[in-house]
Structures are given as C-alpha cells and as structure tokens.
Amino acid sequence: MSDKQTKSPAASSGLYRNLDGWSGRLTRMTFIAMPLVGCFFVMDIPFYFEWALLREQYYGLMLAMVLSCTFILVPMTKTAPRDRIPWYDLILALLGAVIGLYIAIFYQQITLTLGTITPDRVILGTIGLALIVEASRRVTNWILAGFGLLFILFPHFAWLLSDFFTGMNIPFSQQVNYLFLETNGMLSIIFGVAAIIVLAFVLFGNLMFSIGGGAFITDIAMASFGRYRGGPAKIAVVGSTLFGTISGVVVANVATTGVVTIPLMKKIGYKPHLAGAIESVASTGGQLCPPIMGVTAFIMAELLGVPYRQVAIAALIPALLYYAAIFFQVDMEAGKGGMKGLPQEQLPKIAGVL
C-alpha cells in the first residue's frame, strides 16, 4: 500500500489526519491488527490452543486499539494540526492503550474481586470513561458526548433530584468501578456486538466490495432497469437494494451507487435535489436489507436473545415493501416528467456482467 493510497481517505474528509513516517506506519499496523485480532477471537482460535481467554479480555484489547487510533487520527479541534500528532494526543493515545491493556491482561484476576474498589481501578476507570467521552465527541459531536457524560454522572447526583428522577446516593468510586469493569458497563453487550458480530460482517462486506461486488451490483441494476423510463432512478433503487444485502452502511451504499446514478438522473432530467433525495432514501433502506443489516439489527438480536437470522427474516418483508414503494414513486415521477430511459448502447449486457 503506497503513501498516496493511505492518504486518500483523509484527503477526502476533513475529519482525519494525514500521517507519514513512523506514526503513519504505526497507525496502519494497528488498523491491520484490528481485523486480525477480531478473526482470531471470532474463529475461536484460543480454544484450539487451549488458551483461557475471556471475552472481556478481547474487548479490552480492541478498546486499546480503537482509543489509540481515534486520538492519533482524529484531531481535537478543527484548527489542530493534521500532518503530525500533537503531544497531548500522543499522551491520550498511550492512556487509551494502557486502559485497554489493563483489562486485557488482568481481567481474569479482576473477576475474583470484581466488587472490590481499589485506587488503581478508580483512577483507571475515571480516565477510561473520560477518554471514551472525548473519543465519541471527536468522531461524532458534542451532543452525543454530552448525553454520555450526563448519564455517567447521573447516578452520582440523582439523590439531589425529586420525583421521577430521584435515586440512591451512589459513591463515585463504586459507580466508576461498575462502569469500568462490569459487563453491564463499558464492557457491555453493545461493545461486544461491535467488536465481534459487526466486525465479522463488515469484513465480509468489504471482501465482497474489494472483489468487485459493488460494480457487479450496479451493472446488474443498469442492465436490468436502465432502459425503462426513469431508468437511472430505478438503477439507484435496485442497486441500493442489492448493495444493502452486503453492506448495512448507508454512506458506503451512497458512495458506491450514487457516483453512477446521480449524474445519470440529472442527465435525463431529474432536478439535482430530487436525484440526491432518491439516492439517499434508497441507500438508507440498505440498513433494512438482510442478510447484512445495520448495527441496530445485531444489537436487537443480542438484547432479545434470539438468533440473528430471525431478525433478518423478520426484516425481509418490510425491506421489500420499502423498496417497492420507492420504486413505484420514482416510476410515477418519471412518467409525470416524461423522463425516458438510457440508450441501449450505454447499458452493459447482462450476460457480460454475469
């Protein structure tokens, strides 16, 4: 992988840093290690080597890598440097690694005295919670981070409130110990879904995309529906439906199908805002398309205690109805505007695509 290739995602988005030298190599190595570690645990390799590895230890290792990469790649502010790592972000990245590795290394001993509050657990727990709030602020916004901070502090101050919001006075040390180490806190089922199930499906989706799955889906949609009235809009709907089966990520869906369909829609007469709306609505439905759906579907399956396939099967009919409604909508819009399909010579042959 060349430096030019590794810079392109950051260059296309103002969120991430462009890093060269040792910092860039270290970041790439960490990103490579994440899926490898995930596959190592998901495939239950420790079992074959008779290694006693708790799930929480794996969570700690993933947490160390995620926090470190976040503080290395995502600047603290819009004006922060993007070509190097400031000293404070380097410290935060190291602290994130320490927090995660503490859990990964010592959790088996911690389980024997899980309810015991010790100074090291309180200190590391406080730092860990603060790092998670700051990391979420960097990759999302102040609102989500503010809500997270509010819910972290709420048990400590709930006894001061009245009526519906009142609660017991929980010591801060006890609360931090619970949130830091208990399986209903930082190492909860939500983190497990992201670190195990979502990771596996994202790897599968990216594998399909890397071997040409995205282009194949777009070409199939073009060959099947491009010649009919409003053809590009129907390509967007059908292509987004098919792409949603291998990726539940809305942004990836738009980036794959939208670069083809939006210019084509504008070319045959769709207004720019309507072309963008059709593509965004069609791509959003990708979260409903089994077998690979949005993250929420995996969380639903875990919280309900049912196999993921039941959630996927239940989503099949709503997904079909959703896309059928969009398909007929764009067809009627094309009929009203007198929009024709694409010339046959501009469309790929189904036999050639297959």
KABELWO-V131442 format. One record per residue. N is the residue number from 1. RES is the residue in one small letter. PHI is phi in degrees with one decimal (none if undefined). Layout:
# KABELWO-V131442
n=N res=RES phi=PHI
n=N res=RES phi=PHI
This chain:
# KABELWO-V131442
n=1 res=m phi=none
n=2 res=s phi=-81.3
n=3 res=d phi=-63.5
n=4 res=k phi=-62.9
n=5 res=q phi=-68.0
n=6 res=t phi=-74.7
n=7 res=k phi=-85.7
n=8 res=s phi=-60.2
n=9 res=p phi=-62.0
n=10 res=a phi=-68.8
n=11 res=a phi=-67.7
n=12 res=s phi=-82.4
n=13 res=s phi=-136.2
n=14 res=g phi=-82.4
n=15 res=l phi=-81.5
n=16 res=y phi=-107.7
n=17 res=r phi=-87.1
n=18 res=n phi=-97.9
n=19 res=l phi=-119.0
n=20 res=d phi=-119.3
n=21 res=g phi=68.9
n=22 res=w phi=-64.5
n=23 res=s phi=-67.6
n=24 res=g phi=-65.7
n=25 res=r phi=-65.8
n=26 res=l phi=-64.4
n=27 res=t phi=-65.3
n=28 res=r phi=-63.5
n=29 res=m phi=-63.5
n=30 res=t phi=-66.8
n=31 res=f phi=-65.4
n=32 res=i phi=-69.0
n=33 res=a phi=-68.4
n=34 res=m phi=-56.6
n=35 res=p phi=-65.4
n=36 res=l phi=-65.4
n=37 res=v phi=-64.2
n=38 res=g phi=-61.3
n=39 res=c phi=-63.6
n=40 res=f phi=-57.6
n=41 res=f phi=-85.5
n=42 res=v phi=-61.9
n=43 res=m phi=-82.1
n=44 res=d phi=58.4
n=45 res=i phi=-63.3
n=46 res=p phi=-55.4
n=47 res=f phi=-62.7
n=48 res=y phi=-70.5
n=49 res=f phi=-96.2
n=50 res=e phi=59.0
n=51 res=w phi=-96.6
n=52 res=a phi=-85.3
n=53 res=l phi=-124.1
n=54 res=l phi=-74.9
n=55 res=r phi=-61.5
n=56 res=e phi=-65.0
n=57 res=q phi=-67.3
n=58 res=y phi=-64.5
n=59 res=y phi=-58.5
n=60 res=g phi=-61.8
n=61 res=l phi=-65.6
n=62 res=m phi=-66.3
n=63 res=l phi=-61.5
n=64 res=a phi=-60.4
n=65 res=m phi=-71.1
n=66 res=v phi=-65.3
n=67 res=l phi=-63.8
n=68 res=s phi=-61.2
n=69 res=c phi=-65.2
n=70 res=t phi=-62.7
n=71 res=f phi=-74.2
n=72 res=i phi=-78.0
n=73 res=l phi=-93.3
n=74 res=v phi=-101.9
n=75 res=p phi=-65.9
n=76 res=m phi=-69.0
n=77 res=t phi=-133.4
n=78 res=k phi=-67.0
n=79 res=t phi=-93.0
n=80 res=a phi=-67.7
n=81 res=p phi=-62.1
n=82 res=r phi=-115.3
n=83 res=d phi=-108.7
n=84 res=r phi=-155.9
n=85 res=i phi=-100.0
n=86 res=p phi=-63.7
n=87 res=w phi=-60.8
n=88 res=y phi=-70.7
n=89 res=d phi=-70.8
n=90 res=l phi=-64.7
n=91 res=i phi=-64.9
n=92 res=l phi=-63.2
n=93 res=a phi=-64.4
n=94 res=l phi=-65.7
n=95 res=l phi=-63.0
n=96 res=g phi=-60.8
n=97 res=a phi=-65.4
n=98 res=v phi=-63.6
n=99 res=i phi=-59.5
n=100 res=g phi=-65.6
n=101 res=l phi=-68.5
n=102 res=y phi=-60.0
n=103 res=i phi=-67.9
n=104 res=a phi=-63.7
n=105 res=i phi=-86.5
n=106 res=f phi=-107.3
n=107 res=y phi=-67.0
n=108 res=q phi=-63.2
n=109 res=q phi=-73.1
n=110 res=i phi=-64.5
n=111 res=t phi=-61.2
n=112 res=l phi=-72.8
n=113 res=t phi=-133.8
n=114 res=l phi=-62.8
n=115 res=g phi=-84.1
n=116 res=t phi=-80.2
n=117 res=i phi=-97.7
n=118 res=t phi=-121.8
n=119 res=p phi=-57.8
n=120 res=d phi=-65.2
n=121 res=r phi=-68.8
n=122 res=v phi=-66.6
n=123 res=i phi=-66.2
n=124 res=l phi=-66.0
n=125 res=g phi=-64.4
n=126 res=t phi=-62.7
n=127 res=i phi=-63.8
n=128 res=g phi=-62.4
n=129 res=l phi=-64.3
n=130 res=a phi=-63.8
n=131 res=l phi=-65.6
n=132 res=i phi=-65.8
n=133 res=v phi=-62.4
n=134 res=e phi=-66.7
n=135 res=a phi=-64.3
n=136 res=s phi=-65.5
n=137 res=r phi=-63.8
n=138 res=r phi=-68.0
n=139 res=v phi=-90.3
n=140 res=t phi=-121.0
n=141 res=n phi=-164.2
n=142 res=w phi=-66.5
n=143 res=i phi=-64.1
n=144 res=l phi=-63.6
n=145 res=a phi=-63.7
n=146 res=g phi=-64.3
n=147 res=f phi=-64.4
n=148 res=g phi=-61.4
n=149 res=l phi=-64.7
n=150 res=l phi=-61.7
n=151 res=f phi=-71.8
n=152 res=i phi=-67.6
n=153 res=l phi=-84.8
n=154 res=f phi=-56.9
n=155 res=p phi=-60.7
n=156 res=h phi=-75.8
n=157 res=f phi=-114.6
n=158 res=a phi=-63.1
n=159 res=w phi=-68.2
n=160 res=l phi=-82.4
n=161 res=l phi=-90.6
n=162 res=s phi=-126.7
n=163 res=d phi=56.0
n=164 res=f phi=-64.2
n=165 res=f phi=-92.4
n=166 res=t phi=-73.6
n=167 res=g phi=-162.3
n=168 res=m phi=-74.0
n=169 res=n phi=-84.5
n=170 res=i phi=-98.1
n=171 res=p phi=-57.7
n=172 res=f phi=-61.1
n=173 res=s phi=-63.3
n=174 res=q phi=-66.9
n=175 res=q phi=-64.8
n=176 res=v phi=-64.1
n=177 res=n phi=-60.2
n=178 res=y phi=-67.7
n=179 res=l phi=-66.7
n=180 res=f phi=-79.6
n=181 res=l phi=-119.3
n=182 res=e phi=-73.9
n=183 res=t phi=-77.4
n=184 res=n phi=-102.1
n=185 res=g phi=-108.6
n=186 res=m phi=-64.8
n=187 res=l phi=-97.9
n=188 res=s phi=-83.7
n=189 res=i phi=-65.6
n=190 res=i phi=-64.8
n=191 res=f phi=-64.3
n=192 res=g phi=-63.4
n=193 res=v phi=-60.9
n=194 res=a phi=-67.6
n=195 res=a phi=-81.4
n=196 res=i phi=-117.2
n=197 res=i phi=-73.1
n=198 res=v phi=-61.8
n=199 res=l phi=-57.6
n=200 res=a phi=-65.0
n=201 res=f phi=-71.9
n=202 res=v phi=-65.3
n=203 res=l phi=-61.7
n=204 res=f phi=-63.9
n=205 res=g phi=-62.3
n=206 res=n phi=-67.8
n=207 res=l phi=-63.5
n=208 res=m phi=-61.3
n=209 res=f phi=-66.7
n=210 res=s phi=-69.5
n=211 res=i phi=-94.8
n=212 res=g phi=99.6
n=213 res=g phi=-63.3
n=214 res=g phi=-65.5
n=215 res=a phi=-65.5
n=216 res=f phi=-62.3
n=217 res=i phi=-64.5
n=218 res=t phi=-63.3
n=219 res=d phi=-67.0
n=220 res=i phi=-62.2
n=221 res=a phi=-63.6
n=222 res=m phi=-65.4
n=223 res=a phi=-66.1
n=224 res=s phi=-84.8
n=225 res=f phi=-126.5
n=226 res=g phi=-65.7
n=227 res=r phi=-82.7
n=228 res=y phi=-84.0
n=229 res=r phi=-60.7
n=230 res=g phi=63.3
n=231 res=g phi=-52.2
n=232 res=p phi=-59.2
n=233 res=a phi=-67.2
n=234 res=k phi=-70.2
n=235 res=i phi=-61.6
n=236 res=a phi=-61.2
n=237 res=v phi=-68.4
n=238 res=v phi=-68.1
n=239 res=g phi=-62.8
n=240 res=s phi=-67.1
n=241 res=t phi=-62.4
n=242 res=l phi=-68.0
n=243 res=f phi=-66.9
n=244 res=g phi=-63.6
n=245 res=t phi=-73.8
n=246 res=i phi=-113.6
n=247 res=s phi=-153.9
n=248 res=g phi=-89.6
n=249 res=v phi=-95.0
n=250 res=v phi=-63.5
n=251 res=v phi=-61.6
n=252 res=a phi=-63.9
n=253 res=n phi=-63.7
n=254 res=v phi=-63.1
n=255 res=a phi=-64.5
n=256 res=t phi=-83.4
n=257 res=t phi=-88.6
n=258 res=g phi=-66.1
n=259 res=v phi=-64.4
n=260 res=v phi=-95.7
n=261 res=t phi=-79.4
n=262 res=i phi=-62.6
n=263 res=p phi=-60.7
n=264 res=l phi=-67.2
n=265 res=m phi=-63.1
n=266 res=k phi=-66.0
n=267 res=k phi=-66.5
n=268 res=i phi=-92.2
n=269 res=g phi=124.4
n=270 res=y phi=-68.5
n=271 res=k phi=-67.8
n=272 res=p phi=-54.8
n=273 res=h phi=-67.5
n=274 res=l phi=-72.6
n=275 res=a phi=-62.4
n=276 res=g phi=-64.5
n=277 res=a phi=-66.3
n=278 res=i phi=-61.9
n=279 res=e phi=-65.5
n=280 res=s phi=-67.6
n=281 res=v phi=-66.1
n=282 res=a phi=-65.1
n=283 res=s phi=-70.8
n=284 res=t phi=-61.1
n=285 res=g phi=-66.7
n=286 res=g phi=-60.0
n=287 res=q phi=-68.5
n=288 res=l phi=-93.6
n=289 res=c phi=-88.3
n=290 res=p phi=-72.0
n=291 res=p phi=-85.1
n=292 res=i phi=-99.8
n=293 res=m phi=-112.5
n=294 res=g phi=-70.1
n=295 res=v phi=-59.0
n=296 res=t phi=-58.0
n=297 res=a phi=-63.8
n=298 res=f phi=-67.0
n=299 res=i phi=-64.9
n=300 res=m phi=-58.1
n=301 res=a phi=-62.3
n=302 res=e phi=-68.4
n=303 res=l phi=-69.1
n=304 res=l phi=-80.6
n=305 res=g phi=70.8
n=306 res=v phi=-120.2
n=307 res=p phi=-61.3
n=308 res=y phi=-60.7
n=309 res=r phi=-62.6
n=310 res=q phi=-66.5
n=311 res=v phi=-65.4
n=312 res=a phi=-65.0
n=313 res=i phi=-65.1
n=314 res=a phi=-64.8
n=315 res=a phi=-84.3
n=316 res=l phi=-62.9
n=317 res=i phi=-65.7
n=318 res=p phi=-57.1
n=319 res=a phi=-65.5
n=320 res=l phi=-64.0
n=321 res=l phi=-64.1
n=322 res=y phi=-59.9
n=323 res=y phi=-75.3
n=324 res=a phi=-63.8
n=325 res=a phi=-63.2
n=326 res=i phi=-66.1
n=327 res=f phi=-60.6
n=328 res=f phi=-67.1
n=329 res=q phi=-63.6
n=330 res=v phi=-69.8
n=331 res=d phi=-65.7
n=332 res=m phi=-66.9
n=333 res=e phi=-64.2
n=334 res=a phi=-67.8
n=335 res=g phi=-64.9
n=336 res=k phi=-65.7
n=337 res=g phi=-91.5
n=338 res=g phi=64.9
n=339 res=m phi=-88.3
n=340 res=k phi=-90.7
n=341 res=g phi=-83.2
n=342 res=l phi=-85.3
n=343 res=p phi=-59.2
n=344 res=q phi=-59.9
n=345 res=e phi=-71.0
n=346 res=q phi=-88.3
n=347 res=l phi=-103.3
n=348 res=p phi=-73.5
n=349 res=k phi=-84.9
n=350 res=i phi=-59.0
n=351 res=a phi=-61.7
n=352 res=g phi=-66.6
n=353 res=v phi=-65.2
n=354 res=l phi=-68.2
